[in-house]
Amino acid sequence: MGGFVTFPGRTYQEDPAGGIVWVGDGEVVTQADPKLHAFGDSPFYDLAMKRWMSAGPGQTAPDGRTYAYAANELGGPHATVILVNVATGAERGFFTMNMHAHVDDFDGRYAYLVGDGVWRMDTSTGALEQVSREPSTIFVRGGNLWVGRVNRADPSPPNASPARIELPQAGRLFDSSALVNPTTGTETTWIYSPGQELFLLGLDAAGHPVVSISHGPDFNARLDTVLVLSSPGDAGTHISDGAVLLNHMQADGSRLWFGSDAPGGYCV
């Protein structure tokens, strides 16, 4: 059930219209009408349309009026991209892709899908093109790729990790995170932490990466250091030194919201 926190008193008020239900196989649907469907992302409140969403903020157009998601075939290799009108719940389906995919970014026209590489779909025409074969893409923002890397100079790269609450990042462990422009091929390393495991939690409202660092040799997610990076190579601003497990980050203006295994979550 969604709700609102009032500052500075930090009081919480549940919203009766904030019900969101997981109905199985990763599908999410709102209880409020018109019912909005999506798959496998963290719901949020669409301020422009003044209602709760079943899709994530990255899947929603900047004006909040439409969103896109991919419905993956259960037990099969296909996915169908679906464009949704938030006001009416009307859906427009596009052709089925021959792979499982996830809509990771949507600018109102182009939906960026991460699957077998990175693909861009024009939702006005249905035209689809592959923009990158990058296998280590963690997510896409503004048409650029945030990727994981293992630095060849690392004498002891991460090679073990416990089960995470978050989904695996391309099924690999990384000691570096970089931003790639798929058009020019330009790659900028933002952080390299030798011998440690880097997990990219998301971006703040200004587009700065928020990372968690698991320290070897155990790579215990419950002891992660969490940083916000303001520029490539900087030391970062500490959010947590591992006192609590932070995950499922969402940016909200100047604030960052995190889920945790403690009641209530955290806001910084």
ABEGO torsion letter per residue (X at the ends): XBBBBBOAAGBBBBBAAABBBBAEGGBBBBABOBBBBBBGBBBBBBAAAGBBBABBAAABBAAGABBBBBBBBBGBABBBBBBBBAAAGBBBBBBBBABBBBBABBAGABBBBBBBEBBBBBAAAGBBBBABABAABABBBGGBBBBBBBBAABABBBABBBBBABBBBGGBBBABBBBBBAAAGBBBBABBBBGBBBBBAEBBAAGBBBBBBBBOAAGBAAABBBBBBABBGBAEBBABAGABBBBGBBBBEABBBBBBABBGEBBX
